[in-house]
Amino acid sequence: MIALRFFQVCNGQGAGNIGDELMNRAFWDALPPEVELDVEVFPNAALQREPYPSRHRYLTLDWEGRPRPASPALPGLLVGDTPVTDSLGVGWPLGFLAPRLDAFHAAGQPVDALGIGVEPLASAEARAIFASSFLPVRSWTLRSERCRASLLEMGVEPGRVAVGCDWAWLYRARRDRSEWAREVLQGAGWDGRRPLLLASVVNEIWGGRTDAKRALARALDLVASRGFVVAFFCQEMRAGEFFDQAAAAEVRAAMTAPSLLVPPEYYTPDEALALVAAAAATLSSRYHFTVQSVLAGVVPVTVARSAKMTGLLEELALPPAATFDDVDATAVADALLRAADDGAERDRLAAVHERLAARAARNLDLWPAARSARAV
């Protein structure tokens, strides 16, 4: 078999976010067997607890993105995540990705975007970066119709755009890690007798929203008063004020009830799903923690904080429990209590999961390499 080689541009993989692991492992599983990749990863890839597929080659970058591709000899791939957004500013991901994409354009190598998210760009600077560095991308397969509308509004021709879904919906657990998860949760302080509420909270640019986090703390206190054990799960495992550990510490400090912290490690997808599956319900302020909850058979209650999360909740037909601008503690607590005792909703979301997975299976439809492989 003749190998077909491509270059997967760094889009967050190896940084410390479990959602990236879900997307990338599902993508690698979906590739035709003759495809091999050069994959850029951030340094925390070394902390992953399960080896990456051996057929690919992994290139470790520093946190500034060095080394950049100088004159790429391979076609490029932009896989998963939401690379078109300025919700966190223009530096990441647009400003980080622009020079990498420019290197492929300058070398005459095509770039294809596979299963990505697109949000409306608010600033003129972001739109200029998109027009210069992203508009030449050859094909785009997107998470949703909402993403497609945003991309077409920025001038991409409709014939270069298809709708698939987030790669994570294709992920299937390889191993049963339920016993391992129980041991981890017991080590964190859960005795297994009372129902578990697993919360994932985020800082990022919302780190100063102390009123919102105090309201979430009140909601979690109300749930704890009904017999639940509240534990915090860091979807992004890095330390620092920007990340989930700091957000969890602030919400925990504002609670009056005791709470637990799941050790913030770079869990494999199987491990993360097993930990989530132990919960009766989840409180989520991260896109992929909501996805993980559905994958694990748990009903998520979600704080919507961006266009991509609003779009996800529309796909799931779930109302947002709150936004960072409006957190009603009683309403959030009530939603969590309902979610923990709603078998019909779990069944409905399982059916939605299968529909979204069927869409995600089309993420390679516009990619010429996949079409060629299917024709053989």
C-alpha positions in Angstrom: 0.0 0.0 0.0 1.4 3.4 -1.0 1.2 5.9 1.9 -0.5 9.2 1.4 1.1 11.8 3.7 -0.5 15.0 5.1 0.4 17.7 7.6 -2.0 18.2 10.5 -1.6 21.9 11.6 -1.6 22.5 15.3 -5.1 23.5 16.4 -4.8 22.8 20.2 -3.8 19.2 20.2 -1.5 18.3 23.1 -2.2 21.5 25.0 -4.1 19.8 27.9 -7.8 19.9 26.8 -9.6 16.6 26.8 -11.9 17.7 24.1 -9.0 17.9 21.7 -8.2 14.3 22.6 -11.8 13.2 21.8 -11.8 15.0 18.4 -8.3 13.9 17.3 -8.6 10.3 18.2 -12.0 10.1 16.5 -10.4 11.8 13.4 -7.4 9.4 13.3 -9.7 6.4 13.6 -11.8 7.7 10.6 -8.8 8.1 8.3 -8.3 5.8 5.3 -5.6 3.2 6.2 -3.2 4.5 3.6 -3.1 8.0 5.1 -0.2 8.9 7.4 0.2 12.3 9.1 2.8 14.7 10.4 1.0 16.0 13.5 1.9 19.2 15.3 1.4 18.9 19.1 2.0 21.1 22.1 4.3 20.0 24.9 1.6 18.5 27.2 1.1 15.7 24.6 3.9 14.0 26.7 1.5 13.9 29.6 -1.2 11.9 27.7 -1.7 8.5 29.4 -2.4 6.6 26.2 0.0 6.6 23.2 -1.0 8.3 20.0 -1.3 6.1 16.9 2.1 4.9 15.8 1.5 5.3 12.1 1.8 9.1 12.4 4.7 11.3 13.2 4.4 13.9 16.0 6.2 17.2 16.0 6.4 18.9 19.3 6.1 22.7 19.3 6.9 25.2 22.1 4.0 27.2 23.5 4.7 30.0 21.0 4.2 27.6 18.1 7.8 27.2 17.2 9.0 25.8 14.9 6.6 27.0 12.2 6.3 25.1 8.9 8.9 26.8 6.8 8.1 25.6 3.3 5.7 22.7 3.6 6.2 19.7 1.3 2.9 18.1 2.3 -0.8 19.2 1.9 -2.2 20.7 5.1 -5.2 19.7 7.3 -7.0 21.9 9.8 -8.9 19.4 12.0 -11.6 20.0 14.7 -12.0 22.7 17.3 -13.2 26.2 16.4 -10.3 27.8 14.5 -12.4 30.7 13.1 -13.4 32.8 16.1 -12.3 35.9 17.9 -14.2 35.3 21.1 -10.9 35.1 23.0 -9.3 37.9 20.9 -7.4 37.7 17.7 -4.2 36.2 19.0 -5.7 32.7 19.5 -6.6 30.9 17.4 -6.6 33.2 14.4 -3.3 34.9 15.0 -1.6 31.7 15.9 -2.9 29.8 12.8 -2.5 32.6 10.2 1.3 32.3 9.7 1.0 28.5 9.6 -1.7 28.6 6.9 0.3 31.2 5.0 3.2 28.9 4.8 1.1 26.3 3.0 -0.4 28.9 0.6 3.1 30.2 -0.2 4.4 26.7 -0.9 1.4 26.0 -3.2 0.1 23.3 -0.9 -3.6 23.0 -0.4 -5.2 23.1 3.0 -8.5 21.3 3.8 -10.6 22.0 6.9 -12.2 18.9 8.4 -15.0 18.9 11.0 -14.3 22.4 12.3 -16.3 25.1 14.0 -16.8 28.7 12.8 -18.2 31.6 14.8 -19.0 35.1 13.5 -16.0 37.4 13.6 -16.7 40.6 15.5 -13.6 42.7 14.8 -12.3 44.2 11.6 -8.8 42.8 12.5 -10.1 39.3 12.8 -12.0 39.6 9.4 -8.8 40.8 7.8 -6.8 37.8 9.1 -9.5 35.5 7.8 -9.6 37.1 4.4 -5.8 36.9 4.0 -5.0 33.5 5.6 -8.2 31.4 5.9 -10.1 32.3 2.7 -7.7 30.3 0.5 -8.4 27.1 2.3 -9.5 24.6 -0.4 -12.5 22.9 1.3 -14.4 23.3 4.5 -16.5 20.6 6.3 -18.2 22.2 9.3 -19.9 21.3 12.6 -23.3 22.7 11.7 -25.5 24.8 9.5 -24.9 27.7 11.8 -21.2 27.4 11.1 -21.9 27.2 7.4 -23.9 30.4 7.5 -21.1 32.3 9.3 -18.5 31.0 6.7 -20.6 32.0 3.7 -21.1 35.4 5.1 -17.3 35.9 5.1 -17.1 35.1 1.4 -16.4 31.4 1.0 -18.0 29.9 -2.1 -20.8 27.5 -1.2 -19.4 24.7 -3.4 -16.3 24.5 -1.1 -18.4 24.0 2.0 -20.2 21.0 3.5 -21.8 20.3 6.8 -20.7 17.4 9.0 -20.5 17.5 12.7 -18.0 17.7 15.6 -15.5 14.8 15.5 -16.1 13.9 19.1 -19.5 12.4 18.3 -17.8 9.6 16.5 -15.7 8.6 19.5 -16.4 5.1 20.9 -14.7 3.9 24.1 -12.0 1.3 23.6 -11.9 0.0 27.2 -14.2 -0.2 30.2 -12.7 2.1 32.7 -15.6 2.2 35.1 -13.8 0.4 38.0 -10.8 2.6 37.5 -13.1 5.7 37.6 -14.7 4.6 40.9 -11.2 4.2 42.4 -10.2 7.7 41.3 -13.4 9.3 42.6 -13.1 7.4 45.9 -9.6 8.7 46.2 -11.0 12.2 45.7 -13.4 11.6 48.6 -16.6 10.2 47.1 -17.9 7.2 49.1 -20.3 6.1 46.3 -23.4 6.1 48.5 -24.8 9.6 47.6 -25.4 10.7 44.0 -22.6 12.6 42.3 -22.9 15.9 40.6 -19.9 16.6 38.4 -19.2 20.3 37.5 -16.8 21.7 34.9 -16.3 25.5 35.2 -14.1 27.8 33.1 -12.3 31.0 33.4 -10.7 32.1 30.2 -11.9 35.7 29.4 -14.7 35.1 31.9 -12.3 34.9 34.9 -13.6 38.2 36.3 -17.2 37.2 36.4 -17.2 36.7 40.1 -21.0 37.3 40.5 -21.7 34.5 38.0 -19.4 32.1 39.8 -20.9 33.0 43.2 -24.3 32.3 41.8 -23.1 28.9 40.5 -21.8 28.2 43.9 -25.2 28.9 45.4 -26.8 26.6 42.9 -24.4 23.8 43.8 -25.0 24.4 47.5 -28.8 23.9 46.8 -28.0 20.7 45.0 -25.8 19.5 47.8 -28.6 20.2 50.3 -30.6 17.7 48.4 -28.1 14.9 49.2 -25.8 15.2 46.2 -22.0 15.2 46.4 -20.5 18.0 44.2 -17.2 17.3 42.5 -15.3 19.5 40.1 -13.7 18.2 36.9 -11.1 20.1 35.0 -11.7 19.6 31.3 -8.6 21.7 30.6 -5.9 20.4 33.0 -3.4 23.2 32.9 -2.8 25.3 36.0 -3.0 29.1 35.9 -5.7 31.8 36.3 -6.9 31.3 32.7 -7.8 27.7 33.2 -10.3 25.4 34.9 -8.3 24.7 38.1 -8.5 28.4 39.1 -12.2 28.6 38.2 -13.0 25.5 40.2 -11.1 26.8 43.2 -13.0 30.1 43.1 -16.4 28.4 42.9 -15.5 25.9 45.6 -14.4 28.7 47.9 -17.7 30.4 47.5 -19.7 27.3 48.4 -20.8 26.7 52.0 -21.2 22.9 51.4 -18.1 20.8 51.1 -17.1 19.7 47.6 -14.5 17.5 45.9 -11.9 18.0 43.2 -11.2 15.2 40.7 -7.4 15.3 40.2 -6.7 17.6 37.3 -4.9 15.3 34.9 -4.7 14.8 31.2 -7.1 12.0 31.1 -7.6 9.8 28.0 -11.0 10.0 26.4 -11.9 6.5 27.9 -10.9 7.7 31.3 -12.8 11.0 31.1 -16.0 9.3 29.8 -15.8 6.8 32.7 -15.5 9.5 35.2 -18.4 11.5 33.8 -20.5 8.3 33.5 -20.3 7.9 37.3 -22.3 11.2 37.7 -26.0 11.5 38.1 -25.9 14.8 36.2 -23.3 17.4 35.1 -23.0 21.2 35.2 -21.0 22.3 32.1 -19.5 25.6 30.9 -17.3 23.9 28.3 -18.4 22.7 24.8 -16.8 19.3 25.0 -17.7 18.6 28.6 -21.4 18.9 27.4 -20.5 16.5 24.5 -18.7 14.1 26.9 -21.8 14.1 29.2 -24.0 13.0 26.3 -21.4 10.4 25.2 -21.3 9.0 28.7 -25.1 8.8 29.0 -25.5 11.7 31.4 -27.8 14.7 31.0 -25.8 17.9 31.0 -27.0 21.3 32.3 -25.0 23.9 30.4 -24.0 27.5 31.0 -23.8 29.0 27.5 -20.9 31.3 27.0 -20.2 31.6 23.3 -21.9 31.2 19.9 -20.5 27.7 19.5 -22.1 26.6 22.8 -25.4 28.1 21.8 -25.2 26.2 18.5 -24.4 23.0 20.3 -27.4 23.4 22.6 -29.6 24.0 19.6 -28.3 20.7 18.0 -29.1 18.9 21.3 -32.5 20.7 21.7 -31.4 21.6 25.3 -32.1 25.1 26.7 -29.2 26.9 28.3 -29.4 26.8 32.1 -27.8 30.3 32.3 -25.2 32.6 30.7 -22.3 34.3 32.4 -24.4 37.5 32.2 -27.5 35.9 33.9 -27.1 33.1 36.4 -30.3 32.3 38.4 -29.0 29.9 41.2 -32.4 28.5 41.9 -33.2 27.8 38.2 -29.8 26.1 37.7 -30.2 24.0 40.8 -33.7 23.0 39.6 -32.4 22.0 36.2 -29.6 19.9 37.8 -32.1 18.1 40.0 -34.4 17.4 37.0 -31.5 16.2 34.9 -30.4 13.7 37.5 -33.8 11.9 37.5 -34.7 12.0 33.8 -34.3 8.7 32.1 -36.5 9.8 29.2 -34.1 12.7 28.5 -31.1 10.4 28.6 -32.8 8.2 26.0 -33.6 11.2 23.8 -30.0 12.4 24.0 -28.7 9.0 23.1 -30.8 9.1 19.9 -29.5 12.6 19.1 -25.9 11.4 19.7 -26.4 8.7 17.0 -27.8 11.3 14.5 -24.9 13.6 15.1 -22.4 10.8 14.8 -23.9 9.9 11.4 -23.3 13.5 10.4 -19.8 13.5 11.7 -19.1 10.4 9.5 -19.4 12.8 6.5 -16.5 15.0 7.7 -14.2 13.7 5.0 -16.7 14.0 2.1 -15.1 17.0 0.5 -11.5 15.9 1.1 -10.0 14.7 -2.2 -7.8 12.1 -0.5 -10.7 10.4 1.1 -12.7 10.5 -2.1 -9.8 8.9 -3.9 -9.4 6.2 -1.3 -13.1 5.3 -1.5 -12.9 5.0 -5.2 -10.2 2.4 -5.1 
